[in-house]
Amino acid sequence: MDGASEYRIFWPIVAPLSAPIVATFGLFISIMYWNDWMNGMIYLTKPEPFSLQNLMNRILGSFYTLLRHCKIGLVIR
């Protein structure tokens, strides 16, 4: 494209070629925020609006704490 400016080259050529990459990054970022439980733990104070990830983290955290105490009891015996 002889005599075209950088913007003229970018929009019809580079932008369509980079569209799949931008869409993939957008998908990955949206999945990352969908599965993120730390933001809910920071911003939400009441347990009613917690997401499923926060509930699972709370349940598994209490289970592993209980399991750890059971293992300590077995070692002490």
PERADA-V948364 format. One record per residue. N is the residue number from 0. RES is the residue in one letter. PSI is psi as a letter, one per 30 degrees, with the letter a starting at -180 (NA if undefined). NEAR is the number of other C-alpha atoms within 10 Angstrom. Layout:
<<N,RES,PSI,NEAR> <N,RES,PSI,NEAR>>
This chain:
<<0,M,i,6> <1,D,k,5> <2,G,g,7> <3,A,k,9> <4,S,l,9> <5,E,e,8> <6,Y,e,10> <7,R,e,12> <8,I,e,14> <9,F,e,13> <10,W,e,11> <11,P,f,10> <12,I,e,11> <13,V,e,12> <14,A,e,12> <15,P,e,11> <16,L,f,12> <17,S,f,10> <18,A,e,11> <19,P,e,11> <20,I,e,11> <21,V,e,12> <22,A,e,11> <23,T,e,11> <24,F,e,12> <25,G,e,12> <26,L,e,11> <27,F,e,12> <28,I,e,11> <29,S,e,12> <30,I,e,11> <31,M,e,11> <32,Y,f,11> <33,W,e,11> <34,N,g,12> <35,D,k,14> <36,W,f,18> <37,M,e,12> <38,N,e,10> <39,G,e,15> <40,M,e,15> <41,I,e,8> <42,Y,f,9> <43,L,k,13> <44,T,e,10> <45,K,k,8> <46,P,f,11> <47,E,e,8> <48,P,g,10> <49,F,k,15> <50,S,l,16> <51,L,e,11> <52,Q,e,16> <53,N,e,19> <54,L,e,14> <55,M,e,12> <56,N,e,12> <57,R,e,11> <58,I,e,11> <59,L,e,12> <60,G,e,12> <61,S,e,12> <62,F,e,12> <63,Y,e,11> <64,T,e,11> <65,L,e,12> <66,L,e,12> <67,R,e,12> <68,H,e,12> <69,C,e,12> <70,K,e,11> <71,I,e,11> <72,G,e,10> <73,L,e,9> <74,V,e,8> <75,I,e,7> <76,R,NA,5>>
